[in-house]
Amino acid sequence: MIFTSHPNLPHMSPLVVIVNAWGLGNPDITRYAGSMTTRPYSSDLSDARWAPIEPTLTTWRADRQRQGLDIGRPPGHELRTILNAILYVDRTGVPWRFLPHDFPPWQTVYGYFAAWQRDGIFAQLNGLLRRLVRTASGRRAEPSATVVDSQSIKTAVGVPLATQGTDPAKKIVGRKRTIATDTLGLLLSVPVTAASVHDNTAGMHVLDQIAAAHPTITKAWVDSGYKNAMVEHGATRGIDVEVFTRQPGQRGFKVLPRRWVVERTLGWIMLHRRLARDHEARPDRSEAMIHLAMIDIMSRRLTKESAPTWRNA
C-alpha cells in the first residue's frame, strides 16, 4: 500500500489516499490513450476493443440527431465513456446510483442503456463481434449448429413479481435464461422469462428466433430436459434437434458431448456480477445485460486481452 497526499486539495488538510500497488485493477494506461484522461478501470474498453464498436454507436448517435433535426444541445459525453460506465455496472454489479463520480451522471448512463436496448444496439454489437470472432477463428461468419440450455436465477429485491416464477425442479423463485450458442460458445439468442416457464416452451421460442435470424443453422443439441415437443417443433423449422442423455447406470459427473459448450458460456457470463442475480426490473433489460457481458467477452477474445483477476495480481 502507498499513502500519499491529494494534489488537488491544497487548502485542506492532507487527504490520505490508499493506492493499490499490487497491479490488480491497474491496467496498462497506454492501451486506453484514445479518450481516457484518468486511470482506467479494468472494465474499460481499450483502444483496440473500442475500434470495432465505435462505428455502430457513432451511426446510432448520428441517426438520432438527424431524427431530432439537430435541435437542442449537442451531446456532452463521449459514447466510449458512456459504454465504459455501462460495462462497469455489468462487470461489478453495483447499482446505477453507485457509479463512480468520474463517469457521467447515472441518469445519463441509464438513459443511454435503455435507448440502446430499445433500439437493438446491444444485439447488433453481439452479432457483429460474433462474426468477427468466428472469422478470426477460421470459421464461417454464420454458424450451422447451435447448443441450447437454460439457467434459472434468483431475482433481486424490487424485481416485479409479475415477471418472476418458480422453477419446481430447481426450487428457485426468479427468472429463467434460455441460452443458445454456436459451437464456439458465442451467444445467438437469450430470451429471459419467468422461471416457471417450461424448458420446452422457452426452447421452442429460441428455435423460432434462431430460424428467423440464422437460417444457416440446421442442427441443435439439447439435454434431456427438453422433450419430444421441441424435437418436433425443430423439424418444422428445418432444424434437427438431438437430445443428449446420460448413459444408463451412470453415476457422478461426466461431461456430455456438445453440452459443455453452452455450460461454459453460462460460466463466462456469471463472471459479470450484475448477472449473478437478476437485478433488472424488465426481462428485456436483463437480456441486454447478458448481451453486454458477451460483448465484453468477445471483444477481449478478439484482441487477446484478459480481465485482471486475483490469479494474476
N, C-alpha and C positions, 0 to 999 in steps of 0.2 A: 504494500500500500504506500502511496505517496501523498503527503499532506502539503498543500500549497495555499497561498492567499489568492483571492479572486481579483484579477487585474482590473475589472470594470467597476469596482465599488471602492474608490479611494476615500470617499467621505465617510465610510462606515468602518467599524472595527473589522479586522481581518476575518474573512469568511473561510472557514476550513472546508476544503473540497477534497473528498476522497476519490482518488482516481484509481481505477482497477488497472494495475500494471501487469496483469497476467497474460494479456493478449486476447482473452475471450471478450467478444463484443468490441474489439478494436481492429477492424479490418483495414486493409491497405487503402489509404486515402487516395492514392494516385489512380485507382480504378474508378473513382467517383468524381473525377475532375470536371465532368460536364456541367453540373449545376450545384454541387454541394459547396457551401461556404463554411460549414461547421463539420465536426467529426460525424461521419455517417453511422447509422445504426446497422446492425448485422442483417436486418431485413431489407435494407435499402437496395435499390437496383443499381448495379454498376453500369458504366457506360456501355459495355458490351451487351448486357441484358436489356438495357433500355432501347438499344438500336432497333430491334425488330418490332418493338411495341409502339414506339413513337408515332409512326405513320398512321396507325389506326386511330389513336387518340387525337392527333392533330386534325385528321379529317373530320372526326366527330365534332370537335370544337368549331371548325370552320363551317360545318353544316348548321350547327346551332346558331351561330352568329348570322348566317345568311337567312335562316328562317325568321330571326328576330329583326331583320332589316338593319343590322348593325346599330340598333338603338340602345342607349344605355351605356353604362360604364364598361370599359374593356376589362377582360378577366385580369384579376390581380394576383393570381397564383399560378405557378408553373404546373403543368399536368404531371410532370415527373414527381414533383413534391407531393401532389395530391395522392398519386398512386402509391408512393412510399408510405404515406400515412395510413392508407387502407391496408397495405401489406403488413404494417406494424401491428394493427389491430388483429389481423388474421393470424399472424405468427405468435404474438404474445398473449392474445386472449383478453386484453384489457377492455373495459367498457369504452364506448366512444368518448364519453365526457372526460376520460382519464388520459387522453392523448397528450404527449409532452408538448410544452409550450413552443418549442421550435418548429412544430408543424402548424399549418393553418388552423383556424378555429374549427372545433369538432363539428359544428353545424355545417360549415362549408364542406368539410371532408365527407360527412354522411350524405349531404346533398348530391355530391358527385357520385358516391357509391350507389345511391338509389337511382340516379339518372342513368348511369352506365348499366345497371342491372335491367332497368326498364327497356333500354334501347338494345339490349343483347350484346353489349360490348365485351363482357367477360366470356361469353360463349364464343364470340367471334375470335378473341385472342387465344382462347383454348384451342380452337380448331387450327388457327394459323401456326401456333407453336408446335402442335402435334404433328402437323405435316412437315415442318422443318426438322423436328427430331427424327421422324421416321426416315426422311430422305438422308439425313446425316448418318443414320444407322445402316444405310444400304437397303432400306425397304422402299416399297412403293408409297407414294404420298397417301393414298387411300387404302384402308385395311380391307381384308377379305373375310376376317373372322373376329368374333368377339367372345368375351367371357363375362358372365353376369352373376352377381351375388348381391346380397343385401346385408345391411347393418342396422340394428335397432339401437338408438342412442337416447339417453335421458335428456330431458329439457331443463332449462334454467327457470328460475322463478320469474314470473312475468310473461312467459310464453302463453298465448291464449289457449284455453282448454279445448276449444273447438278444432284446433289444428293438431291435437295430440290423440293418442290412443294407447291401448295396452297390447303388447305382444305376449300372448299367453305362453308361447313356447319358451321365450327367454325371460319372462316375468319382468319386463321393462315397460314403464309408462313413459311415453315420449313420442318420437318420430322414427320413421324408417327411411334409410337411404338405399335405394336400389341402384347399384352402380354397374355400368357396362364399360369395359375397357377393350383395347385391342390386345394383341398378343405380346406387346411390349409393356403393357400395364398403363397405357396412356388413356385418359378419360374420353369416352364417347358420349355418354348420357348419364344423368344422375337426378331423376325426379325424387323429390322429398315428399313423403306422405305421412299420415298418422301411422303409428306403429301397429295399429290394429288391422291395417290393410294386409290381406293375404299375399304371400310371396307370388302366387300365380297371377293375381290381379295386377300387382305392380310390375311383374316381369313381362306380362303381355303389353302393358303400356310402354315399357322400354323397347320391346321389339317393334312396336309401331313407330316410335321415334327413330330407331336405327334404320328401319326400312325406308323411311322418308328422307332422312338426312344422309344415309350412307348406303346407297343402292348396290355398292360393290360387295357388301357383306352377304355371304351365303351360308355361313356356319356359325353356330353359337354353342358354347359349353356352359352347363349349369350343374348345380349339385342336386342331391336327392330331395331338397326342399321344394323343388319345382315339379309339378305333376304332369300328367298326360295332356291336360288342357293347354299348357304352354307349348308343348311339342306340337300339338295340332294347330295352335294359333300361329306358330312359327312357319309351319308348312304353307299356310295361306298367304304369308308374306314372302315366300321364297327363301326362307331361312331354315336350314337343317339344324334342329336343336338336339344336342346329345347330352344325356344326363349321366353324370359320373356318380357312382355309388361305392360304398365301402365293400371290400371283399368279404364274403361270408366267413364268420368266425374271427374277423379281425379285431384285435384288442389294442388299445392305446393309440397314440398319434401316428399317423402316416400321411405323408404328402400325397395329395391326389393330383394326377396329371392335369395340367392346364389351370386348375382352380387356384393354385398357389399364386398365379399371376395377379388375379384380382384381389386376393387376400393381401398381397404385398402392397398394392396400391392403397388399400384401406389403412395399412400401417403407415404409409407415406403421409397421407393427409392428416392422420392423427398426431403427427409431429407439430401441426399447427394448433396451438392450444385453444383457439376460438372454436375448433371443431371437436374438442374432447367432450363437449356437451353442446346441445343445440341452444344457442342464445337468441336466435333471430325470431322476431315476432311473426314473420311471414315465411312460409316454406320456400317461396321463390327467392327470398333473400338468403335463405340457408343454402340453396343451390348455388347462388352466386359466390358465397364464401368457399364452397368446395371448388368451384372453377378457379377462384383466386389462388387457392392452395396449389392446384395443378399448374397454374401459370407460373407461380414461384418455382415449383419443382422442375418444370420443363425448361424454363429459361436458364436455370442453373445447369441442367443437364446439357443444354445446347452449348453453353460457354465453358463447360467443365469447371464450374465453380461449386463450392460446397459451403453450407452454412456452418459457422463455428459452433461447436458443442463442448461440453465438459471433457470429451475424449481428447480433443486437440488443444486444450487450454494450456 
